[in-house]
Amino acid sequence: MSATALLLDAYPLLAQGEIKITPKAPPESERLLNIVRYISWLAMLAGIASLIYAGGKFGWERFHGGALESPKIVLGALIGGILSTSAGGVMNAIVTGGG
């Protein structure tokens, strides 16, 4: 059987209309979501602690002189914070189809 004949046979089935799907959460999904929320909270806390540490180190470096390494720490914390906070939105857009 050719591909054209298969498509012509399947057309009435495909043209019936919209297929309705009702999403249902998998079992124990609330536990997984709770773990993800804790990880998100810890990532935010680590970013805040990193910014506080970098601020203190920046003051110490300015007072005592020497190489300035703290701007790298601040930049790393900011990039990490942007990535960790945007990850949820990106995944939500992927899962829901951009809506």
N, CA, C and O atoms as CSV, one atom per row, in Angstrom:
chain,resi,resn,atom,element,x,y,z
A,1,MET,N,N,0.844,-1.171,0.000
A,1,MET,CA,C,0.000,0.000,0.000
A,1,MET,C,C,0.895,1.243,0.000
A,1,MET,O,O,1.902,1.289,0.706
A,2,SER,N,N,0.531,2.218,-0.774
A,2,SER,CA,C,1.359,3.415,-0.869
A,2,SER,C,C,1.042,4.380,0.270
A,2,SER,O,O,0.022,4.255,0.947
A,3,ALA,N,N,1.932,5.336,0.460
A,3,ALA,CA,C,1.742,6.321,1.520
A,3,ALA,C,C,0.525,7.188,1.247
A,3,ALA,O,O,-0.173,7.587,2.179
A,4,THR,N,N,0.262,7.485,-0.028
A,4,THR,CA,C,-0.905,8.303,-0.380
A,4,THR,C,C,-2.195,7.581,-0.021
A,4,THR,O,O,-3.125,8.194,0.503
A,5,ALA,N,N,-2.257,6.290,-0.297
A,5,ALA,CA,C,-3.456,5.522,0.027
A,5,ALA,C,C,-3.668,5.455,1.543
A,5,ALA,O,O,-4.801,5.523,2.018
A,6,LEU,N,N,-2.577,5.324,2.294
A,6,LEU,CA,C,-2.691,5.301,3.757
A,6,LEU,C,C,-3.216,6.638,4.286
A,6,LEU,O,O,-4.062,6.670,5.179
A,7,LEU,N,N,-2.706,7.744,3.725
A,7,LEU,CA,C,-3.182,9.058,4.149
A,7,LEU,C,C,-4.650,9.264,3.799
A,7,LEU,O,O,-5.404,9.827,4.593
A,8,LEU,N,N,-5.060,8.814,2.618
A,8,LEU,CA,C,-6.468,8.962,2.225
A,8,LEU,C,C,-7.375,8.123,3.110
A,8,LEU,O,O,-8.495,8.537,3.407
A,9,ASP,N,N,-6.914,6.954,3.536
A,9,ASP,CA,C,-7.710,6.117,4.441
A,9,ASP,C,C,-7.786,6.720,5.841
A,9,ASP,O,O,-8.806,6.586,6.517
A,10,ALA,N,N,-6.709,7.389,6.283
A,10,ALA,CA,C,-6.674,7.954,7.633
A,10,ALA,C,C,-7.308,9.329,7.710
A,10,ALA,O,O,-7.569,9.821,8.808
A,11,TYR,N,N,-7.563,9.967,6.567
A,11,TYR,CA,C,-8.088,11.334,6.583
A,11,TYR,C,C,-9.413,11.473,7.327
A,11,TYR,O,O,-9.545,12.405,8.121
A,12,PRO,N,N,-10.400,10.604,7.119
A,12,PRO,CA,C,-11.662,10.788,7.871
A,12,PRO,C,C,-11.463,10.712,9.390
A,12,PRO,O,O,-12.139,11.410,10.145
A,13,LEU,N,N,-10.544,9.872,9.823
A,13,LEU,CA,C,-10.271,9.766,11.255
A,13,LEU,C,C,-9.605,11.037,11.770
A,13,LEU,O,O,-9.946,11.525,12.848
A,14,LEU,N,N,-8.661,11.573,11.011
A,14,LEU,CA,C,-7.954,12.782,11.428
A,14,LEU,C,C,-8.823,14.025,11.335
A,14,LEU,O,O,-8.605,14.986,12.073
A,15,ALA,N,N,-9.807,14.023,10.437
A,15,ALA,CA,C,-10.645,15.200,10.227
A,15,ALA,C,C,-11.846,15.251,11.163
A,15,ALA,O,O,-12.675,16.153,11.039
A,16,GLN,N,N,-11.961,14.319,12.087
A,16,GLN,CA,C,-13.114,14.290,12.978
A,16,GLN,C,C,-13.171,15.489,13.907
A,16,GLN,O,O,-14.248,15.828,14.398
A,17,GLY,N,N,-12.087,16.118,14.154
A,17,GLY,CA,C,-12.118,17.281,15.027
A,17,GLY,C,C,-11.020,17.237,16.067
A,17,GLY,O,O,-10.033,16.510,15.949
A,18,GLU,N,N,-11.227,18.030,17.068
A,18,GLU,CA,C,-10.230,18.180,18.111
A,18,GLU,C,C,-10.270,17.000,19.070
A,18,GLU,O,O,-11.336,16.525,19.459
A,19,ILE,N,N,-9.098,16.547,19.435
A,19,ILE,CA,C,-8.993,15.468,20.418
A,19,ILE,C,C,-8.856,16.124,21.776
A,19,ILE,O,O,-7.951,16.931,21.986
A,20,LYS,N,N,-9.737,15.791,22.695
A,20,LYS,CA,C,-9.723,16.410,24.021
A,20,LYS,C,C,-8.925,15.541,24.984
A,20,LYS,O,O,-9.188,14.352,25.161
A,21,ILE,N,N,-7.956,16.179,25.588
A,21,ILE,CA,C,-7.104,15.487,26.554
A,21,ILE,C,C,-7.212,16.224,27.876
A,21,ILE,O,O,-7.022,17.439,27.938
A,22,THR,N,N,-7.518,15.489,28.927
A,22,THR,CA,C,-7.565,16.089,30.259
A,22,THR,C,C,-6.307,15.698,31.005
A,22,THR,O,O,-6.098,14.521,31.297
A,23,PRO,N,N,-5.452,16.691,31.324
A,23,PRO,CA,C,-4.220,16.362,32.034
A,23,PRO,C,C,-4.502,15.926,33.469
A,23,PRO,O,O,-5.400,16.441,34.134
A,24,LYS,N,N,-3.728,14.990,33.907
A,24,LYS,CA,C,-3.873,14.474,35.270
A,24,LYS,C,C,-2.478,14.353,35.871
A,24,LYS,O,O,-1.563,13.823,35.241
A,25,ALA,N,N,-2.330,14.841,37.070
A,25,ALA,CA,C,-1.029,14.792,37.735
A,25,ALA,C,C,-0.659,13.347,38.048
A,25,ALA,O,O,-1.520,12.560,38.442
A,26,PRO,N,N,0.624,12.988,37.875
A,26,PRO,CA,C,1.042,11.638,38.205
A,26,PRO,C,C,0.993,11.407,39.717
A,26,PRO,O,O,1.019,12.364,40.491
A,27,PRO,N,N,0.924,10.169,40.133
A,27,PRO,CA,C,0.907,9.896,41.572
A,27,PRO,C,C,2.191,10.377,42.247
A,27,PRO,O,O,3.279,10.288,41.678
A,28,GLU,N,N,2.047,10.876,43.445
A,28,GLU,CA,C,3.166,11.372,44.255
A,28,GLU,C,C,3.854,12.585,43.624
A,28,GLU,O,O,5.008,12.869,43.947
A,29,SER,N,N,3.175,13.297,42.741
A,29,SER,CA,C,3.799,14.462,42.109
A,29,SER,C,C,3.946,15.625,43.093
A,29,SER,O,O,4.815,16.479,42.916
A,30,GLU,N,N,3.120,15.662,44.104
A,30,GLU,CA,C,3.211,16.748,45.083
A,30,GLU,C,C,4.523,16.679,45.851
A,30,GLU,O,O,5.090,17.717,46.191
A,31,ARG,N,N,5.014,15.479,46.130
A,31,ARG,CA,C,6.301,15.328,46.811
A,31,ARG,C,C,7.440,15.852,45.937
A,31,ARG,O,O,8.343,16.535,46.421
A,32,LEU,N,N,7.385,15.525,44.642
A,32,LEU,CA,C,8.422,15.991,43.728
A,32,LEU,C,C,8.391,17.516,43.607
A,32,LEU,O,O,9.444,18.154,43.592
A,33,LEU,N,N,7.214,18.095,43.522
A,33,LEU,CA,C,7.100,19.543,43.456
A,33,LEU,C,C,7.615,20.195,44.733
A,33,LEU,O,O,8.220,21.265,44.681
A,34,ASN,N,N,7.383,19.565,45.864
A,34,ASN,CA,C,7.881,20.080,47.135
A,34,ASN,C,C,9.412,20.069,47.162
A,34,ASN,O,O,10.027,21.016,47.652
A,35,ILE,N,N,10.026,19.011,46.642
A,35,ILE,CA,C,11.480,18.932,46.579
A,35,ILE,C,C,12.025,20.022,45.658
A,35,ILE,O,O,13.025,20.664,45.980
A,36,VAL,N,N,11.373,20.232,44.517
A,36,VAL,CA,C,11.816,21.268,43.580
A,36,VAL,C,C,11.695,22.653,44.211
A,36,VAL,O,O,12.551,23.511,43.994
A,37,ARG,N,N,10.644,22.872,44.984
A,37,ARG,CA,C,10.491,24.158,45.674
A,37,ARG,C,C,11.611,24.380,46.687
A,37,ARG,O,O,12.127,25.491,46.805
A,38,TYR,N,N,11.988,23.332,47.418
A,38,TYR,CA,C,13.086,23.443,48.375
A,38,TYR,C,C,14.406,23.738,47.664
A,38,TYR,O,O,15.192,24.564,48.129
A,39,ILE,N,N,14.650,23.067,46.541
A,39,ILE,CA,C,15.886,23.305,45.785
A,39,ILE,C,C,15.913,24.737,45.268
A,39,ILE,O,O,16.955,25.392,45.308
A,40,SER,N,N,14.784,25.223,44.787
A,40,SER,CA,C,14.695,26.612,44.316
A,40,SER,C,C,14.979,27.584,45.457
A,40,SER,O,O,15.696,28.569,45.278
A,41,TRP,N,N,14.422,27.306,46.615
A,41,TRP,CA,C,14.648,28.158,47.788
A,41,TRP,C,C,16.116,28.156,48.180
A,41,TRP,O,O,16.676,29.209,48.488
A,42,LEU,N,N,16.749,26.985,48.172
A,42,LEU,CA,C,18.166,26.891,48.522
A,42,LEU,C,C,19.043,27.613,47.504
A,42,LEU,O,O,20.044,28.225,47.877
A,43,ALA,N,N,18.679,27.549,46.221
A,43,ALA,CA,C,19.451,28.264,45.193
A,43,ALA,C,C,19.361,29.770,45.418
A,43,ALA,O,O,20.351,30.486,45.272
A,44,MET,N,N,18.175,30.243,45.770
A,44,MET,CA,C,18.015,31.669,46.041
A,44,MET,C,C,18.807,32.076,47.279
A,44,MET,O,O,19.444,33.129,47.284
A,45,LEU,N,N,18.775,31.271,48.309
A,45,LEU,CA,C,19.526,31.553,49.526
A,45,LEU,C,C,21.028,31.550,49.260
A,45,LEU,O,O,21.752,32.390,49.794
A,46,ALA,N,N,21.502,30.615,48.439
A,46,ALA,CA,C,22.926,30.573,48.090
A,46,ALA,C,C,23.327,31.812,47.306
A,46,ALA,O,O,24.420,32.341,47.509
A,47,GLY,N,N,22.473,32.280,46.425
A,47,GLY,CA,C,22.775,33.495,45.665
A,47,GLY,C,C,22.856,34.718,46.556
A,47,GLY,O,O,23.736,35.561,46.381
A,48,ILE,N,N,21.946,34.819,47.508
A,48,ILE,CA,C,21.962,35.953,48.438
A,48,ILE,C,C,23.210,35.890,49.320
A,48,ILE,O,O,23.854,36.913,49.557
A,49,ALA,N,N,23.552,34.700,49.804
A,49,ALA,CA,C,24.752,34.549,50.628
A,49,ALA,C,C,26.008,34.884,49.827
A,49,ALA,O,O,26.949,35.476,50.355
A,50,SER,N,N,26.016,34.504,48.557
A,50,SER,CA,C,27.166,34.815,47.710
A,50,SER,C,C,27.312,36.314,47.493
A,50,SER,O,O,28.428,36.833,47.497
A,51,LEU,N,N,26.203,37.012,47.306
A,51,LEU,CA,C,26.265,38.469,47.142
A,51,LEU,C,C,26.738,39.154,48.420
A,51,LEU,O,O,27.512,40.109,48.363
A,52,ILE,N,N,26.277,38.670,49.569
A,52,ILE,CA,C,26.724,39.247,50.844
A,52,ILE,C,C,28.220,38.992,51.044
A,52,ILE,O,O,28.951,39.888,51.465
A,53,TYR,N,N,28.669,37.785,50.745
A,53,TYR,CA,C,30.086,37.452,50.861
A,53,TYR,C,C,30.922,38.316,49.918
A,53,TYR,O,O,31.972,38.831,50.305
A,54,ALA,N,N,30.451,38.472,48.676
A,54,ALA,CA,C,31.199,39.270,47.701
A,54,ALA,C,C,31.254,40.738,48.126
A,54,ALA,O,O,32.267,41.404,47.913
A,55,GLY,N,N,30.181,41.246,48.719
A,55,GLY,CA,C,30.196,42.624,49.211
A,55,GLY,C,C,31.206,42.814,50.326
A,55,GLY,O,O,31.937,43.804,50.339
A,56,GLY,N,N,31.255,41.883,51.252
A,56,GLY,CA,C,32.241,41.951,52.334
A,56,GLY,C,C,33.660,41.821,51.821
A,56,GLY,O,O,34.564,42.528,52.266
A,57,LYS,N,N,33.846,40.907,50.875
A,57,LYS,CA,C,35.185,40.721,50.312
A,57,LYS,C,C,35.610,41.950,49.513
A,57,LYS,O,O,36.780,42.332,49.529
A,58,PHE,N,N,34.653,42.570,48.810
A,58,PHE,CA,C,34.955,43.784,48.061
A,58,PHE,C,C,35.429,44.892,49.011
A,58,PHE,O,O,36.415,45.574,48.730
A,59,GLY,N,N,34.735,45.067,50.117
A,59,GLY,CA,C,35.160,46.060,51.104
A,59,GLY,C,C,36.528,45.743,51.667
A,59,GLY,O,O,37.354,46.641,51.827
A,60,TRP,N,N,36.782,44.485,51.970
A,60,TRP,CA,C,38.075,44.076,52.509
A,60,TRP,C,C,39.193,44.346,51.497
A,60,TRP,O,O,40.257,44.848,51.859
A,61,GLU,N,N,38.944,44.007,50.222
A,61,GLU,CA,C,39.948,44.222,49.191
A,61,GLU,C,C,40.217,45.709,48.962
A,61,GLU,O,O,41.360,46.101,48.725
A,62,ARG,N,N,39.199,46.521,49.031
A,62,ARG,CA,C,39.378,47.962,48.836
A,62,ARG,C,C,40.129,48.584,50.016
A,62,ARG,O,O,40.938,49.493,49.830
A,63,PHE,N,N,39.864,48.096,51.221
A,63,PHE,CA,C,40.501,48.652,52.416
A,63,PHE,C,C,41.965,48.254,52.506
A,63,PHE,O,O,42.815,49.071,52.860
A,64,HIS,N,N,42.265,46.979,52.183
A,64,HIS,CA,C,43.622,46.464,52.319
A,64,HIS,C,C,44.409,46.493,51.025
A,64,HIS,O,O,45.605,46.201,51.034
A,65,GLY,N,N,43.784,46.832,49.924
A,65,GLY,CA,C,44.489,46.827,48.635
A,65,GLY,C,C,44.618,45.402,48.125
A,65,GLY,O,O,44.246,44.449,48.809
A,66,GLY,N,N,45.128,45.270,46.964
A,66,GLY,CA,C,45.308,43.951,46.383
A,66,GLY,C,C,44.379,43.735,45.202
A,66,GLY,O,O,43.657,44.641,44.784
A,67,ALA,N,N,44.409,42.534,44.678
A,67,ALA,CA,C,43.617,42.198,43.489
A,67,ALA,C,C,42.129,42.180,43.818
A,67,ALA,O,O,41.715,41.726,44.885
A,68,LEU,N,N,41.350,42.675,42.893
A,68,LEU,CA,C,39.900,42.676,43.079
A,68,LEU,C,C,39.301,41.416,42.458
A,68,LEU,O,O,39.150,41.329,41.239
A,69,GLU,N,N,38.966,40.460,43.287
A,69,GLU,CA,C,38.325,39.237,42.820
A,69,GLU,C,C,36.827,39.260,43.060
A,69,GLU,O,O,36.095,38.472,42.460
A,70,SER,N,N,36.362,40.137,43.914
A,70,SER,CA,C,34.955,40.143,44.281
A,70,SER,C,C,34.016,40.503,43.129
A,70,SER,O,O,32.898,39.988,43.118
A,71,PRO,N,N,34.383,41.351,42.154
A,71,PRO,CA,C,33.452,41.575,41.045
A,71,PRO,C,C,33.123,40.301,40.269
A,71,PRO,O,O,32.014,40.155,39.753
A,72,LYS,N,N,34.090,39.377,40.185
A,72,LYS,CA,C,33.822,38.095,39.532
A,72,LYS,C,C,32.789,37.293,40.315
A,72,LYS,O,O,31.925,36.638,39.732
A,73,ILE,N,N,32.886,37.350,41.633
A,73,ILE,CA,C,31.925,36.627,42.474
A,73,ILE,C,C,30.531,37.230,42.309
A,73,ILE,O,O,29.542,36.502,42.213
A,74,VAL,N,N,30.455,38.561,42.276
A,74,VAL,CA,C,29.161,39.230,42.096
A,74,VAL,C,C,28.572,38.864,40.747
A,74,VAL,O,O,27.388,38.541,40.657
A,75,LEU,N,N,29.382,38.911,39.692
A,75,LEU,CA,C,28.902,38.569,38.360
A,75,LEU,C,C,28.431,37.122,38.302
A,75,LEU,O,O,27.391,36.832,37.712
A,76,GLY,N,N,29.187,36.214,38.910
A,76,GLY,CA,C,28.782,34.810,38.943
A,76,GLY,C,C,27.477,34.609,39.697
A,76,GLY,O,O,26.632,33.822,39.272
A,77,ALA,N,N,27.304,35.309,40.809
A,77,ALA,CA,C,26.069,35.191,41.581
A,77,ALA,C,C,24.880,35.747,40.798
A,77,ALA,O,O,23.788,35.179,40.836
A,78,LEU,N,N,25.092,36.849,40.093
A,78,LEU,CA,C,24.002,37.426,39.312
A,78,LEU,C,C,23.606,36.527,38.144
A,78,LEU,O,O,22.418,36.331,37.890
A,79,ILE,N,N,24.586,35.984,37.437
A,79,ILE,CA,C,24.282,35.075,36.326
A,79,ILE,C,C,23.607,33.811,36.842
A,79,ILE,O,O,22.645,33.333,36.241
A,80,GLY,N,N,24.100,33.267,37.944
A,80,GLY,CA,C,23.462,32.088,38.535
A,80,GLY,C,C,22.041,32.370,38.986
A,80,GLY,O,O,21.156,31.530,38.819
A,81,GLY,N,N,21.816,33.543,39.556
A,81,GLY,CA,C,20.459,33.915,39.969
A,81,GLY,C,C,19.520,34.060,38.795
A,81,GLY,O,O,18.366,33.636,38.860
A,82,ILE,N,N,20.011,34.662,37.711
A,82,ILE,CA,C,19.176,34.809,36.516
A,82,ILE,C,C,18.830,33.443,35.934
A,82,ILE,O,O,17.686,33.204,35.548
A,83,LEU,N,N,19.803,32.554,35.870
A,83,LEU,CA,C,19.546,31.216,35.332
A,83,LEU,C,C,18.580,30.424,36.204
A,83,LEU,O,O,17.672,29.768,35.695
A,84,SER,N,N,18.777,30.487,37.518
A,84,SER,CA,C,17.928,29.680,38.397
A,84,SER,C,C,16.499,30.214,38.467
A,84,SER,O,O,15.561,29.429,38.606
A,85,THR,N,N,16.313,31.535,38.373
A,85,THR,CA,C,14.948,32.053,38.426
A,85,THR,C,C,14.240,31.943,37.086
A,85,THR,O,O,13.013,31.845,37.048
A,86,SER,N,N,14.980,31.955,35.991
A,86,SER,CA,C,14.316,31.847,34.693
A,86,SER,C,C,14.072,30.399,34.287
A,86,SER,O,O,13.309,30.150,33.354
A,87,ALA,N,N,14.692,29.450,34.954
A,87,ALA,CA,C,14.529,28.043,34.584
A,87,ALA,C,C,13.078,27.589,34.712
A,87,ALA,O,O,12.583,26.851,33.861
A,88,GLY,N,N,12.402,28.020,35.759
A,88,GLY,CA,C,11.001,27.647,35.941
A,88,GLY,C,C,10.121,28.191,34.832
A,88,GLY,O,O,9.256,27.478,34.324
A,89,GLY,N,N,10.326,29.426,34.455
A,89,GLY,CA,C,9.532,30.028,33.386
A,89,GLY,C,C,9.804,29.374,32.031
A,89,GLY,O,O,8.883,29.163,31.242
A,90,VAL,N,N,11.062,29.057,31.768
A,90,VAL,CA,C,11.400,28.406,30.509
A,90,VAL,C,C,10.767,27.020,30.439
A,90,VAL,O,O,10.190,26.648,29.417
A,91,MET,N,N,10.875,26.261,31.519
A,91,MET,CA,C,10.275,24.922,31.517
A,91,MET,C,C,8.750,24.980,31.422
A,91,MET,O,O,8.139,24.140,30.762
A,92,ASN,N,N,8.139,25.957,32.070
A,92,ASN,CA,C,6.689,26.115,31.984
A,92,ASN,C,C,6.285,26.429,30.552
A,92,ASN,O,O,5.287,25.896,30.068
A,93,ALA,N,N,7.038,27.282,29.862
A,93,ALA,CA,C,6.731,27.614,28.484
A,93,ALA,C,C,6.894,26.397,27.577
A,93,ALA,O,O,6.119,26.212,26.639
A,94,ILE,N,N,7.894,25.574,27.854
A,94,ILE,CA,C,8.103,24.369,27.036
A,94,ILE,C,C,6.976,23.380,27.249
A,94,ILE,O,O,6.447,22.824,26.287
A,95,VAL,N,N,6.603,23.155,28.504
A,95,VAL,CA,C,5.579,22.165,28.818
A,95,VAL,C,C,4.205,22.589,28.316
A,95,VAL,O,O,3.452,21.761,27.801
A,96,THR,N,N,3.869,23.874,28.461
A,96,THR,CA,C,2.540,24.335,28.042
A,96,THR,C,C,2.492,24.750,26.594
A,96,THR,O,O,1.435,25.162,26.115
A,97,GLY,N,N,3.588,24.659,25.883
A,97,GLY,CA,C,3.584,25.008,24.467
A,97,GLY,C,C,3.699,26.501,24.228
A,97,GLY,O,O,3.259,26.982,23.183
A,98,GLY,N,N,4.261,27.237,25.136
A,98,GLY,CA,C,4.484,28.662,24.951
A,98,GLY,C,C,3.315,29.526,25.320
A,98,GLY,O,O,3.360,30.732,25.081
A,99,GLY,N,N,2.268,28.973,25.891
A,99,GLY,CA,C,1.077,29.754,26.197
A,99,GLY,C,C,1.050,30.368,27.532
A,99,GLY,O,O,0.084,31.047,27.880
